[in-house]
Amino acid sequence: MYTMKNFKLLPVLAILFSFVFVTSCVPDDDYDTPDTSITEPELNGELVSISSVKTAYDQAVAGGEDQSFTFTETNTFMSGFVISSDEGGNFFEELIVQDASENATAGIKVLLDVGDLFTRYETGRRVYVKLDGLSVGMDSGVITLGILEGSDIEKIPAPLEEEYVLRSSLVEAIVPNIKTLSQISEADTNTLINLASAQFTESQLGTSFAGEVGDEFDGDRTIESCAADGGDILFQTSTFADFKSNTLPSGAGSLTAVLSKDFFGENFTLSVRTLSDIVFDGERCEPTLLDPNITATTTFSAVIDRYNQAGGFAEFSLDEAELIIEGYVVSSDQEGNYFEELVIQNTIDGNDNSANDPRLGFRVAIDRGDLYQTLPVGRKVYIKLNGLAVDEDAGNITIGYPNVSEIEKIPDGVADMFVFPGEVIADIIPKLTTVNAFTSNDLNTLIQLENMQFTANDLGLTFSGEDTDGFDGERSLESCDNTGDIRLFTSSFAEFKSLILPSGVGNMTAIYTNNFFGDERILELRTNEDLQFINPERCDPPIVDCGNAAAEGPNVLFAENFETQSVNSPITDNGMTNYQEAGTQPWEAYTDTGANASIGISARVGSFNSGDDSTVTWLAFPEIDYDAQDGETLRFMTSNSFSDGSELEILFSSDWDGVDSNIPNATWAILPAALIVPDDAFFGDFIDSGIVDLSCVEGTGYIAFKYIGSGVAEFDGTYELDEIEIRSN
C-alpha cells in the first residue's frame, strides 16, 4: 500500500524526460512489421521513455513526496513493447512493457482491469500510454502504472482502456537480454531475459508447475543456473495458468521469462508466458552457487552469550548493527532423517576457532524441504540474524523466526533473506571423542565414536521400522572400550528406517543432540552409511544367569538396609564402595516423608540439577567367595522418580581388584534375572527384584549397581535401592 500525491509536471522535472515530438507519421525504416489493420495513433503530446517515468518517481520519492508520483497536465505519452501475454493464464489484467524490442534497458507494469489482453496487445506490439491521470509507484516490488484510488495504485478501469493505452501498428520480434543470475539487477525487472543454461532443482522433478497440494495462488519452484557463476532463483506459475498441471521438464537448457518480484516484493522471480519459453531438452548439470559477498560480523559464542543474558528467548532487532554468523552444514535431509532444519557448526573439524569462540553448533529451523540440494554437508553458510531470534528448542540452541516470545521455522518465502549459501564446500572432519567425554559444547556438532556396537537386546531390529516405533526408533549403543553408552534415534520417515541394524563393531559418525523432549542426549545419523560396524567380533559383556528356580537359603552372606546411614550423606561402611566414575553425584542415604515413609532409609542416586555433563556412579558390595558355600541368591528392591534417560544396571565382576578407580577397567557381567524398577512404574513405588540365583558363580567376585545419567542433568531422575540380601544354603 502506498501513499500518493498529485503534481503538475514542473519545468525542472520535465528536464528529466527524454522526449521527441511525435506526428501521425512514422518513418518506415524504423520498424520491421507494421500492422496495416491498425491506424497509427496521433499523439498530441511529448513522447517519453520508461526510464524517464521511473526517474520521475525516484525524484519525487527522494524529494519527500511519499511513495508515488501522479502525472497531471504534462501532455506526455510513454512508449514501449509488450513482453507479457495472458493467453496462457500466467499473467492477469496487466501488461508488462519494456523500452525496446532488443537490448532493453527498462520495463514497467501497467495495470488494466481487462482480460484477454493478448488479443489486442500481443507480444512485440508497440503501445503508447497516456500518462496524465495515471500514478507511478511500486507494486509487489516493481515499478507500476495505474489509477490512484485512495493510497493504492489500482487497475485502469475497462471503460478507460482506450483512453490510456494506444496500439501502434508496429509489431517486432522481442529479443530477450541474455543473462546469468549474477548479472540480474533491479534495473532488469519488467524485462524479458534469457538464461542460456538452467534447470529446475532435482528435488522438484516429478512435480507440476502449480498443481500440487499447497499451491495456493502460485506454484513456487526453483530454477538453478548451470552457468559458471551459478545461483538459483524463484520461478512462479499462477494456479490459473493453463499449464499449471504439466510436469516440470527434467532436463536443462534455455529459459526465457519476465523478471519480476514475488508478492511481498522481496525476491526476484521468473514467469513464463507459455511452455514454449522453456527449452530444457539437454543433459542436467551440476549447479554452483553465487558468492553471497558477505562476511561474518559476530560469532556462535556471542549468540549463545546473547541467549544466556536474556535467560532464554532473545530476538535480534532490525535496528541494531548487522549481525551475521558463518558456519558449515553438518546435517542432511537427503535420506529423510532431518526435516526442515539445518545443523551448522562453526569449524570444519574438532578444533576450536579460538578461546573466545570454541567449537559450537546450532540448529536453524527453516520451513523448506530438500535443503541438501543447495546446502549439502560441508557447504559454508551465512545466517543474517537481524529479524530472527535464538531460543532453546527440544534442548537445542536454535535460530528461528520470532513469534512473540517463541521461535518458529523461518518461512520459506523469506528464508533467502536470512540464509545465504557460500561458494565453499569443505570436508567436515568429525571430532574424535567418546561418550563419556561429551560436553555441552559438542551439541549439534559432528562427532566420531570408535569401537561401538548396538546392544544385544536390539540386534535383529530395524533402525525405526518396528510396530512399536512412533516418530523415532530408539536403539541403544555401547562402547567396547567402556567409554560410555548412548542411544541412537532414527526418524520413522528416514529412507533407511527398515534396514536391519548392523550386528558388528566399528566406528560411527553422527550428530550429538537432544531428543524431542530435550531430556536425553542422543545421536542422529544423516545416512546409515555413517555407521561402519564391519568387525563381526562383538564385545558383548558376559552374562551371569544361573536360572530362576532358586529359593532363599537361611544364611545371610551380606545384608544392607541403610538404616544406620546418615541421611543426605554418601553411603559408607559395611564394606561398600561408593565411586563416582563421572560427575559429582554419589549414592546417598535418603528418607521419604511421603508415601514411602514406612520404607525408612534407602540409598539414592541421581544427576538432577547436578550441573554435570555426565553422571556415572557405582555402589559395589564386599567381595564374596562363592566357592565357600552353595545355593547363593540375591534379592533387593528398587524404585525411581522421573528416571527419563538415566538407567540403573546390576553387574558382577570376578576380576576387579577392589580399588575404587579401577572399577571402570574391570570386566563386569550382567545379571539379567534381576528385576530393576521399569521406567513406567508408578512414581516412587518400590519393586522387588525377585530371587536371583547365583549358585552357578565360581570363585570370588563383587556385585555392583551402576547408575548412568543421560547427560541432561536438569532432567535426569533418581533411583533408590534398599533391602539388599545375599544368602546361601
DRENFI-576677 format. One record per residue (C-alpha): residue in one letter; x, y, z. Coordinates in steps of 0.25 Angstrom, whole numbers, padded with zeros to 4 digits, always signed. Layout:
DRENFI-576677
aXYZ ...
END
This chain:
DRENFI-576677
m+0000+0000+0000 y+0006+0013-0004 t+0002+0028-0001 m+0002+0036-0013 k+0000+0051-0017 n-0003+0059-0030 f+0006+0068-0036 k+0007+0076-0049 l+0020+0073-0057 l+0029+0085-0053 p+0039+0090-0063 v+0051+0086-0055 l+0045+0072-0054 a+0042+0072-0069 i+0056+0073-0072 l+0058+0058-0067 f+0049+0053-0079 s+0056+0049-0092 f+0045+0053-0102 v+0043+0055-0116 f+0031+0061-0123 v+0022+0051-0130 t+0014+0053-0142 s+0004+0043-0148 c+0014+0038-0158 v+0025+0029-0154 p+0037+0026-0164 d+0036+0012-0170 d+0051+0009-0168 d+0049+0010-0152 y+0041-0003-0151 d+0040-0016-0157 t+0026-0021-0157 p+0015-0011-0158 d+0001-0016-0155 t-0007-0010-0167 s-0020-0013-0160 i-0017-0002-0149 t-0016+0013-0152 e-0004+0019-0145 p-0010+0027-0133 e-0008+0042-0133 l-0001+0046-0121 n-0003+0061-0118 g+0008+0062-0107 e+0022+0058-0104 l+0027+0044-0104 v+0036+0040-0092 s+0043+0027-0089 i+0040+0017-0078 s+0053+0021-0071 s+0048+0035-0070 v+0036+0031-0064 k+0044+0023-0054 t+0053+0035-0051 a+0041+0044-0049 y+0036+0034-0038 d+0050+0033-0032 q+0052+0048-0031 a+0038+0050-0025 v+0042+0040-0014 a+0055+0046-0012 g+0048+0059-0010 g+0040+0054+0001 e+0027+0052-0007 d+0024+0039-0001 q+0024+0027-0010 s+0018+0031-0023 f+0017+0041-0034 t+0004+0045-0041 f+0004+0051-0055 t-0004+0064-0056 e-0005+0073-0069 t+0009+0068-0074 n+0003+0065-0088 t+0013+0053-0089 f+0012+0039-0094 m+0021+0027-0091 s+0024+0016-0101 g+0029+0002-0100 f+0028-0012-0106 v+0019-0023-0099 i+0026-0035-0094 s+0015-0041-0086 s+0004-0050-0090 d-0009-0054-0083 e-0012-0065-0094 g-0007-0076-0085 g-0013-0071-0072 n+0000-0068-0065 f-0002-0052-0066 f-0015-0046-0062 e-0020-0032-0065 e-0006-0026-0067 l+0003-0022-0078 i+0018-0023-0076 v+0025-0013-0085 q+0039-0011-0088 d+0046+0001-0095 a+0052-0007-0107 s+0050-0020-0115 e+0064-0023-0113 n+0075-0018-0103 a+0064-0013-0094 t+0069-0005-0082 a+0056-0002-0074 g+0042-0008-0073 i+0029-0005-0065 k+0016-0012-0061 v+0003-0006-0066 l-0010-0010-0058 l-0022-0011-0067 d-0036-0017-0062 v-0037-0024-0075 g-0036-0039-0079 d-0031-0046-0091 l-0021-0035-0094 f-0013-0043-0103 t-0024-0042-0114 r-0020-0027-0115 y-0007-0026-0109 e+0001-0038-0114 t+0016-0040-0110 g+0024-0030-0118 r+0013-0020-0120 r+0017-0006-0118 v+0008+0002-0109 y+0007+0017-0104 v+0002+0020-0090 k-0004+0034-0087 l+0002+0038-0074 d-0007+0049-0069 g-0017+0044-0059 l-0008+0032-0056 s+0001+0029-0044 v+0014+0022-0043 g+0019+0015-0031 m+0024+0001-0026 d+0014-0011-0026 s+0020-0024-0021 g+0034-0018-0022 v+0033-0014-0037 i+0030+0000-0043 t+0016+0000-0047 l+0006+0010-0054 g-0009+0010-0051 i-0020+0019-0045 l-0019+0025-0032 e-0030+0021-0022 g-0028+0026-0008 s-0014+0021-0005 d-0013+0010-0015 i-0010+0008-0029 e-0021+0001-0036 k-0024-0004-0049 i-0029+0005-0061 p-0044+0003-0062 a-0048-0005-0074 p-0056+0007-0080 l-0044+0016-0079 e-0035+0005-0086 e-0034+0012-0100 e-0033+0026-0094 y-0020+0022-0087 v-0014+0011-0095 l-0012+0013-0110 r-0007+0002-0120 s+0003+0005-0130 s+0003-0002-0144 l+0017-0007-0141 v+0020-0022-0136 e+0034-0026-0134 a+0041-0039-0130 i+0045-0038-0116 v+0059-0042-0113 p+0062-0045-0098 n+0074-0040-0091 i+0083-0052-0089 k+0087-0052-0074 t+0093-0061-0063 l+0087-0060-0050 s+0099-0052-0044 q+0097-0041-0055 i+0082-0039-0051 s+0079-0026-0044 e+0067-0017-0040 a+0068-0010-0054 d+0065-0023-0061 t+0051-0024-0054 n+0039-0024-0064 t+0048-0028-0075 l+0049-0041-0083 i+0062-0049-0080 n+0068-0062-0085 l+0076-0071-0076 a+0084-0079-0087 s+0087-0091-0077 a+0077-0094-0066 q+0069-0105-0060 f+0059-0108-0049 t+0065-0113-0036 e+0065-0128-0034 s+0056-0129-0022 q+0045-0123-0030 l+0045-0132-0042 g+0033-0140-0044 t+0024-0129-0038 s+0015-0120-0047 f+0017-0105-0049 a+0006-0101-0040 g-0004-0112-0038 e+0001-0118-0025 v-0006-0118-0011 g-0001-0106-0004 d+0000-0097-0017 e-0010-0086-0014 f-0008-0074-0023 d+0005-0078-0029 g+0013-0090-0030 d+0027-0087-0025 r+0038-0095-0031 t+0053-0092-0032 i+0062-0090-0045 e+0077-0092-0043 s+0087-0087-0053 c+0097-0096-0060 a+0105-0084-0063 a+0119-0083-0057 d+0115-0073-0047 g+0103-0082-0043 g+0092-0077-0034 d+0077-0080-0033 i+0064-0072-0034 l+0049-0073-0031 f+0041-0078-0042 q+0026-0075-0041 t+0014-0080-0048 s-0001-0076-0046 t-0010-0086-0041 f-0019-0081-0052 a-0009-0084-0063 d-0013-0093-0074 f-0001-0102-0072 k-0001-0102-0057 s-0003-0117-0056 n+0008-0120-0066 t+0020-0127-0060 l+0033-0119-0059 p+0043-0123-0070 s+0054-0131-0065 g+0066-0127-0074 a+0074-0114-0075 g+0074-0103-0085 s+0069-0089-0089 l+0059-0081-0081 t+0052-0068-0086 a+0044-0061-0075 v+0039-0048-0070 l+0047-0044-0058 s+0039-0039-0046 k+0038-0039-0031 d+0029-0048-0022 f+0016-0043-0016 f+0024-0037-0004 g+0034-0030-0013 e+0045-0037-0006 n+0051-0047-0016 f+0053-0047-0031 t+0044-0057-0039 l+0043-0062-0053 s+0030-0064-0060 v+0028-0070-0074 r+0017-0067-0084 t+0015-0081-0089 l+0023-0094-0088 s+0030-0091-0101 d+0038-0081-0093 i+0045-0093-0087 v+0054-0102-0095 f+0060-0112-0085 d+0064-0123-0095 g+0079-0125-0091 e+0086-0132-0080 r+0085-0127-0066 c+0097-0120-0060 e+0104-0119-0046 p+0100-0105-0042 t+0108-0096-0034 l+0104-0085-0024 l+0106-0070-0025 d+0116-0063-0016 p+0107-0056-0006 n+0118-0046-0004 i+0116-0044+0011 t+0125-0047+0023 a+0122-0051+0037 t+0121-0040+0048 t+0119-0048+0060 t+0121-0062+0066 f+0114-0074+0070 s+0119-0071+0084 a+0113-0057+0084 v+0100-0063+0080 i+0100-0072+0092 d+0104-0061+0101 r+0092-0053+0096 y+0083-0065+0099 n+0089-0067+0113 q+0088-0052+0116 a+0073-0052+0113 g+0071-0064+0121 g+0065-0071+0109 f+0058-0065+0096 a+0066-0054+0090 e+0062-0046+0078 f+0072-0039+0068 s+0066-0026+0064 l+0066-0020+0050 d+0070-0007+0056 e+0083-0012+0062 a+0096-0013+0055 e+0097-0024+0044 l+0099-0038+0051 i+0104-0049+0042 i+0110-0063+0046 e+0117-0073+0037 g+0117-0087+0039 y+0117-0101+0032 v+0106-0110+0029 v+0107-0124+0036 s+0093-0129+0035 s+0086-0134+0022 d+0071-0137+0019 q+0074-0145+0007 e+0070-0158+0013 g+0059-0153+0022 n+0065-0153+0036 y+0065-0138+0037 f+0053-0129+0033 e+0053-0114+0031 e+0065-0111+0039 l+0080-0109+0037 v+0090-0113+0047 i+0102-0104+0046 q+0115-0103+0053 n+0126-0092+0053 t+0138-0101+0050 i+0141-0111+0039 d+0148-0121+0049 g+0149-0124+0064 n+0158-0111+0067 d+0153-0099+0074 n+0153-0086+0066 s+0158-0078+0077 a+0158-0077+0092 n+0146-0067+0090 d+0139-0076+0080 p+0140-0090+0083 r+0135-0101+0074 l+0120-0100+0075 g+0107-0104+0067 f+0093-0098+0065 r+0080-0103+0059 v+0074-0094+0049 a+0059-0096+0047 i+0054-0094+0032 d+0041-0097+0026 r+0047-0103+0014 g+0050-0117+0009 d+0061-0123+0002 l+0071-0114+0007 y+0082-0123+0003 q+0080-0118-0011 t+0087-0105-0009 l+0092-0107+0005 p+0099-0120+0005 v+0109-0125+0016 g+0121-0116+0017 r+0114-0104+0010 k+0119-0091+0017 v+0106-0083+0020 y+0104-0069+0026 i+0092-0066+0035 k+0087-0052+0036 l+0082-0051+0050 n+0075-0038+0049 g+0060-0041+0049 l+0062-0055+0055 a+0063-0060+0069 v+0070-0070+0077 d+0064-0080+0087 e+0065-0094+0092 d+0056-0104+0085 a+0056-0118+0089 g+0068-0116+0097 n+0076-0110+0086 i+0080-0095+0083 t+0072-0092+0071 i+0071-0080+0062 g+0058-0077+0056 y+0047-0067+0053 p+0041-0059+0065 n+0027-0061+0069 v+0024-0053+0081 s+0033-0060+0091 e+0036-0073+0084 i+0042-0077+0071 e+0037-0084+0059 k+0042-0088+0046 i+0047-0077+0036 p+0036-0076+0026 d+0040-0082+0012 g+0037-0069+0005 v+0047-0061+0013 a+0057-0071+0016 d+0066-0066+0005 m+0067-0052+0013 f+0073-0059+0025 v+0081-0071+0020 f+0092-0069+0009 p+0099-0081+0004 g+0114-0079+0001 e+0123-0084-0010 v+0132-0093-0001 i+0128-0107+0001 a+0138-0112+0011 d+0142-0126+0016 i+0136-0127+0030 i+0145-0135+0039 p+0137-0140+0051 k+0142-0139+0065 l+0148-0152+0070 t+0143-0154+0084 t+0136-0163+0094 v+0122-0163+0100 n+0128-0160+0114 a+0136-0148+0109 f+0124-0141+0102 t+0122-0127+0107 s+0110-0117+0105 n+0119-0110+0094 d+0118-0123+0086 l+0103-0122+0084 n+0099-0120+0069 t+0113-0123+0064 l+0118-0135+0056 i+0126-0146+0065 q+0132-0159+0062 l+0132-0171+0072 e+0141-0183+0071 n+0139-0197+0075 m+0124-0196+0077 q+0112-0207+0075 f+0097-0208+0077 t+0093-0215+0090 a+0090-0230+0089 n+0075-0227+0092 d+0074-0218+0079 l+0080-0228+0070 g+0071-0232+0059 l+0063-0219+0060 t+0062-0209+0049 f+0066-0194+0050 s+0052-0190+0052 g+0043-0199+0045 e+0036-0207+0057 d+0022-0206+0060 t+0025-0200+0074 d+0033-0189+0067 g+0025-0176+0068 f+0032-0164+0062 d+0046-0169+0065 g+0053-0182+0066 e+0061-0183+0079 r+0073-0192+0079 s+0084-0194+0089 l+0099-0193+0086 e+0110-0197+0095 s+0125-0196+0095 c+0134-0207+0094 d+0145-0199+0102 n+0135-0196+0113 t+0136-0181+0109 g+0121-0179+0110 d+0107-0183+0105 i+0097-0175+0098 r+0084-0177+0089 l+0082-0174+0074 f+0069-0168+0070 t+0065-0170+0055 s+0052-0163+0049 s+0041-0172+0044 f+0042-0164+0032 a+0056-0168+0029 e+0059-0175+0016 f+0067-0185+0023 k+0057-0188+0035 s+0054-0202+0030 l+0069-0207+0029 i+0073-0217+0040 l+0083-0211+0050 p+0097-0215+0047 s+0102-0226+0057 g+0117-0224+0057 v+0126-0214+0064 g+0132-0202+0058 n+0133-0187+0056 m+0121-0177+0054 t+0119-0162+0050 a+0107-0155+0056 i+0102-0142+0061 y+0101-0141+0076 t+0088-0135+0080 n+0076-0136+0089 n+0063-0144+0087 f+0050-0137+0084 f+0047-0134+0099 g+0060-0129+0102 d+0062-0139+0113 e+0072-0148+0107 r+0085-0147+0100 i+0085-0155+0087 l+0092-0158+0074 e+0086-0156+0060 l+0091-0161+0046 r+0090-0154+0033 t+0090-0167+0026 n+0092-0182+0030 e+0106-0181+0023 d+0110-0173+0035 l+0111-0186+0042 q+0123-0195+0039 f+0121-0206+0048 i+0129-0216+0040 n+0136-0224+0050 p+0128-0237+0053 e+0134-0239+0066 r+0125-0233+0076 c+0129-0229+0090 d+0116-0233+0098 p+0118-0233+0113 p+0117-0247+0119 i+0104-0251+0126 v+0103-0258+0139 d+0090-0265+0138 c+0088-0277+0147 g+0073-0279+0145 n+0061-0275+0154 a+0058-0287+0161 a+0066-0284+0174 a+0060-0282+0188 e+0066-0273+0198 g+0075-0280+0208 p+0076-0277+0223 n+0090-0272+0223 v+0092-0257+0221 l+0105-0254+0214 f+0103-0239+0212 a+0091-0230+0216 e+0089-0215+0215 n+0076-0207+0218 f+0083-0194+0220 e+0077-0191+0233 t+0090-0188+0240 q+0094-0178+0229 s+0094-0163+0231 v+0082-0157+0223 n+0087-0148+0211 s+0101-0153+0213 p+0109-0162+0204 i+0107-0177+0206 t+0119-0183+0214 d+0124-0194+0223 n+0119-0209+0222 g+0130-0212+0212 m+0123-0204+0201 t+0130-0195+0191 n+0123-0182+0186 y+0130-0178+0174 q+0128-0166+0164 e+0133-0170+0151 a+0128-0158+0144 g+0121-0146+0150 t+0120-0142+0165 q+0107-0149+0170 p+0110-0161+0180 w+0100-0171+0185 e+0094-0164+0197 a+0085-0168+0209 y+0071-0163+0207 t+0058-0164+0215 d+0044-0161+0209 t+0034-0153+0217 g+0023-0156+0207 a+0016-0169+0202 n+0029-0177+0205 a+0032-0172+0219 s+0030-0187+0224 i+0042-0191+0216 g+0051-0183+0225 i+0065-0180+0220 s+0069-0185+0206 a+0081-0182+0196 r+0078-0172+0185 v+0086-0166+0173 g+0082-0156+0162 s+0088-0145+0154 f+0076-0136+0155 n+0081-0121+0155 s+0096-0126+0157 g+0102-0117+0147 d+0110-0129+0142 d+0111-0133+0127 s+0111-0147+0130 t+0108-0156+0143 v+0113-0170+0145 t+0113-0175+0159 w+0115-0188+0165 l+0111-0195+0178 a+0119-0208+0180 f+0117-0218+0191 p+0128-0226+0198 e+0135-0238+0191 i+0129-0251+0193 d+0135-0265+0192 y+0125-0273+0184 d+0133-0286+0186 a+0131-0286+0201 q+0116-0289+0201 d+0105-0294+0192 g+0092-0288+0187 e+0095-0273+0187 t+0084-0264+0184 l+0082-0249+0183 r+0070-0240+0186 f+0067-0225+0186 m+0057-0214+0184 t+0058-0202+0175 s+0049-0190+0171 n+0051-0178+0162 s+0046-0164+0161 f+0046-0158+0147 s+0057-0167+0142 d+0055-0162+0128 g+0069-0164+0120 s+0076-0169+0133 e+0078-0184+0136 l+0082-0194+0146 e+0089-0207+0144 i+0093-0218+0153 l+0106-0225+0150 f+0116-0235+0154 s+0131-0235+0153 s+0141-0246+0157 d+0154-0238+0153 w+0152-0225+0160 d+0163-0223+0170 g+0155-0215+0180 v+0162-0202+0176 d+0152-0191+0174 s+0158-0184+0162 n+0159-0198+0155 i+0145-0201+0155 p+0143-0196+0140 n+0155-0204+0136 a+0149-0218+0141 t+0140-0227+0134 w+0126-0226+0138 a+0116-0237+0135 i+0101-0234+0134 l+0091-0241+0144 p+0079-0241+0135 a+0070-0249+0144 a+0070-0237+0154 l+0058-0228+0152 i+0060-0213+0153 v+0049-0204+0154 p+0044-0200+0140 d+0042-0186+0135 d+0027-0187+0134 a+0026-0192+0149 f+0017-0183+0158 f+0024-0171+0163 g+0032-0176+0175 d+0027-0190+0177 f+0038-0200+0181 i+0039-0212+0172 d+0044-0226+0177 s+0055-0231+0169 g+0051-0246+0171 i+0061-0257+0175 v+0073-0256+0167 d+0080-0270+0166 l+0096-0268+0168 s+0098-0283+0170 c+0106-0285+0157 v+0116-0274+0160 e+0130-0279+0164 g+0142-0273+0171 t+0141-0259+0177 g+0135-0246+0172 y+0127-0234+0174 i+0113-0229+0171 a+0111-0214+0168 f+0100-0205+0164 k+0103-0195+0153 y+0095-0182+0151 i+0097-0175+0137 g+0091-0161+0135 s+0087-0157+0121 g+0096-0144+0122 v+0084-0135+0123 a+0086-0132+0138 e+0073-0124+0139 f+0064-0135+0134 d+0071-0148+0139 g+0063-0155+0150 t+0067-0163+0162 y+0068-0177+0166 e+0066-0183+0180 l+0072-0196+0185 d+0068-0204+0198 e+0067-0217+0205 i+0079-0224+0199 e+0082-0238+0203 i+0091-0249+0198 r+0088-0262+0204 s+0093-0277+0203 n+0088-0290+0208 
END
